[in-house]
Structure formats: C-alpha cells, structure tokens
C-alpha cells in the first residue's frame, strides 16, 4: 500500500469515497433529530409560455445600416420567438395526442359495453331456456305420471 502524501497526513484530510460522504451526511442528520430537515421540492418541468412582445424597437437584423451590436439583439429576439413557437407547437401536439387518446378510450369502452350487453342477453336467454326446459320437464313428469296411473286404473277396472 502506498502512503498518503505529506499534505494529507498533516491536515488530517482524507479523500472520501461517495459511500463515506453519504455516511457522514446521514450521521450529521441523525446527530440532532429535533432539528427540522429541509427537503427541496422538484421544480416543475413544464415549459412556461411567455407572451410575445407587443412592440420591438429598432429591429434591423442583419440589414444594411445596422450597428455592430444590433445583430446580436435581433438574434436574441429571434431565438426567443422561435423558442416560444416551439413551445406552442409542443403544447398543441400534446393536446392533440391527449384528445386522440380519449377518443380511442371512449371507442374501446363503447365496444366493450356492446359486447357485454350481447353476452348479457345471451346469458338471459340461456337462463330462460334452462328454466323453461326444467319447467316443461317437470310438467311432463307430472302429467305423464298421472296419465299412466289413470291408464293402469282403467286396465284394472275393465
């Protein structure tokens, strides 16, 4: 193992790894538990849209007669306007995508509702058919049993 340089030995400074740094930060936080800790909130990453300037003075651009500093002013204004237009296009594109997604979801739900209604009707018919066939079967058994009993009675009496 190599020995640390003389400067590090004299100052007591030790090169720390990310693990050492994290451990020292945690121990510092835990040393005084009563002290409130500030946890920063993440910044909103949505693009802000500023209003365009109503009147831009002395926009000469790169045309003849412009001073040496005018082009830089023109270029900065142009860059800001292009950025603003880019944000507008992005917002309209997101809005269109959201609208298309909502329409797609509505269509899918409508199709699912139609399929569910169709299957519900099918189940209802099946229940009615099963119920009516059971009812008919019990009627036949009741009628059949009583008729055969009557026939036996007739055979015996004659």
Backbone torsions as a table, in degrees:
resi	resn	phi	psi	omega
1	UNK	NA	144.7	-179.7
2	UNK	-88.4	151.1	178.4
3	UNK	-87.5	144.4	-179.5
4	UNK	-68.1	156.0	178.9
5	UNK	-59.7	160.5	-176.5
6	UNK	-62.5	-35.2	-179.8
7	UNK	-61.4	-42.6	-178.8
8	UNK	-67.5	-37.6	180.0
9	UNK	-67.2	-40.5	-176.5
10	UNK	-70.2	-43.5	-176.1
11	UNK	-81.1	-18.0	-177.1
12	UNK	79.0	5.6	179.5
13	UNK	-77.8	134.7	-179.4
14	UNK	-124.0	134.4	177.7
15	UNK	-66.4	126.4	-174.7
16	UNK	-105.1	145.6	174.4
17	UNK	-87.9	165.4	177.0
18	UNK	-57.4	-32.8	177.8
19	UNK	-65.3	-42.4	177.9
20	UNK	-64.0	-40.2	-180.0
21	UNK	-63.9	-45.5	179.7
22	UNK	-64.1	-40.4	179.7
23	UNK	-64.2	-40.5	-179.8
24	UNK	-68.6	-36.5	178.2
25	UNK	-65.9	-41.5	179.6
26	UNK	-66.3	-42.8	180.0
27	UNK	-65.3	-35.4	177.2
28	UNK	-64.7	-41.1	178.2
29	UNK	-66.7	-38.8	-176.3
30	UNK	-79.8	-13.5	-178.7
31	UNK	-65.7	-36.2	178.6
32	UNK	-128.1	94.4	-174.3
33	UNK	-71.6	-29.7	-177.0
34	UNK	-71.1	-20.9	-177.6
35	UNK	-73.8	128.9	179.5
36	UNK	-69.0	145.4	-179.0
37	UNK	-107.4	131.3	178.0
38	UNK	-89.0	118.1	176.5
39	UNK	-108.4	114.5	-177.1
40	UNK	-69.2	143.0	177.0
41	UNK	-88.0	144.0	179.8
42	UNK	-67.2	146.7	179.9
43	UNK	-74.6	150.4	177.5
44	UNK	-71.6	123.7	-174.7
45	UNK	-94.2	5.9	177.9
46	UNK	-73.3	146.0	-177.3
47	UNK	-73.4	136.5	176.6
48	UNK	-93.7	144.9	-176.7
49	UNK	-115.8	112.1	178.3
50	UNK	-89.9	150.8	178.5
51	UNK	-70.8	145.8	177.8
52	UNK	-68.9	154.2	179.0
53	UNK	-69.8	139.4	-178.4
54	UNK	-71.7	-43.0	-176.4
55	UNK	-139.7	122.8	179.8
56	UNK	-106.2	121.1	-176.5
57	UNK	-86.0	144.9	171.3
58	UNK	53.3	47.0	176.5
59	UNK	-89.0	105.4	178.6
60	UNK	-111.8	-18.9	178.8
61	UNK	66.0	-138.1	-178.7
62	UNK	-101.6	21.0	-177.9
63	UNK	-75.3	167.5	-179.5
64	UNK	-66.3	143.5	177.9
65	UNK	94.5	-6.0	178.9
66	UNK	-80.5	146.7	178.3
67	UNK	-76.2	175.9	-176.1
68	UNK	-68.8	-27.0	-178.6
69	UNK	-91.9	-13.2	-175.9
70	UNK	-67.5	-34.0	-178.2
71	UNK	-63.7	-37.4	-178.8
72	UNK	-68.6	-35.5	176.1
73	UNK	-65.9	-45.4	178.6
74	UNK	-60.0	-44.3	-177.2
75	UNK	-64.9	-39.8	178.9
76	UNK	-65.8	-42.4	178.2
77	UNK	-64.5	-40.7	178.9
78	UNK	-63.6	-43.4	179.9
79	UNK	-62.1	-42.4	178.8
80	UNK	-63.6	-41.2	-179.9
81	UNK	-67.0	-41.5	177.9
82	UNK	-63.3	-38.6	177.8
83	UNK	-64.9	-41.6	178.7
84	UNK	-62.7	-43.4	178.5
85	UNK	-65.6	-36.4	178.4
86	UNK	-64.0	-41.5	177.8
87	UNK	-64.6	-42.1	177.7
88	UNK	-59.8	-45.0	178.9
89	UNK	-63.0	-40.9	179.5
90	UNK	-63.1	-43.8	179.2
91	UNK	-64.1	-41.9	179.7
92	UNK	-67.5	-36.8	178.1
93	UNK	-65.0	-43.1	177.3
94	UNK	-62.4	-40.2	179.7
95	UNK	-64.1	-42.5	177.9
96	UNK	-63.7	-42.9	179.2
97	UNK	-63.1	-41.1	179.1
98	UNK	-64.5	-42.0	178.6
99	UNK	-63.4	-44.3	178.9
100	UNK	-62.6	-39.7	179.0
101	UNK	-63.8	-44.1	-180.0
102	UNK	-63.7	-39.7	177.5
103	UNK	-63.8	-41.3	179.4
104	UNK	-63.2	-44.4	179.0
105	UNK	-62.0	-42.1	179.7
106	UNK	-63.5	-41.5	179.1
107	UNK	-64.1	-42.0	179.7
108	UNK	-64.1	-43.7	179.3
109	UNK	-63.3	-37.7	178.6
110	UNK	-64.5	-43.5	178.2
111	UNK	-63.4	-42.0	178.7
112	UNK	-63.6	-40.0	179.3
113	UNK	-64.5	-39.8	178.9
114	UNK	-65.0	-44.6	178.7
115	UNK	-63.2	-41.1	180.0
116	UNK	-63.8	-42.6	179.1
117	UNK	-63.1	-41.1	179.7
118	UNK	-63.4	-44.9	179.5
119	UNK	-67.8	-34.4	177.8
120	UNK	-62.3	-45.4	178.0
121	UNK	-61.5	-40.0	179.7
122	UNK	-63.6	-44.1	178.0
123	UNK	-63.6	-40.6	-179.7
124	UNK	-62.7	-43.7	178.2
125	UNK	-63.3	-41.6	-179.4
126	UNK	-63.0	-41.7	178.3
127	UNK	-64.1	-40.8	178.7
128	UNK	-65.0	-42.5	-179.8
129	UNK	-64.9	-42.6	179.0
130	UNK	-65.5	-43.5	178.7
131	UNK	-63.6	-42.9	-179.1
132	UNK	-71.9	-34.3	178.6
133	UNK	-70.1	-37.4	175.7
134	UNK	-65.0	-41.6	-179.2
135	UNK	-64.3	-43.6	179.7
136	UNK	-65.5	-38.8	-179.9
137	UNK	-63.9	-44.1	179.0
138	UNK	-66.8	-36.2	177.4
139	UNK	-64.9	-42.2	-179.6
140	UNK	-65.1	-43.0	179.1
141	UNK	-63.0	-43.8	180.0
142	UNK	-65.7	-45.9	-179.9
143	UNK	-68.3	-45.5	-177.9
144	UNK	-62.1	-42.5	-179.2
145	UNK	-66.0	-40.6	-178.3
146	UNK	-74.2	-33.7	178.8
147	UNK	-69.4	-43.9	-179.3
148	UNK	-65.0	-33.5	176.9
149	UNK	-66.6	-39.0	179.1
150	UNK	-66.7	-41.0	179.4
151	UNK	-62.8	-41.1	178.3
152	UNK	-63.7	-38.5	178.7
153	UNK	-63.8	-40.5	179.9
154	UNK	-66.1	-40.2	-178.6
155	UNK	-65.4	-37.8	-177.2
156	UNK	-71.1	-41.2	-177.0
157	UNK	-73.7	-28.2	-177.6
158	UNK	-88.8	NA	NA
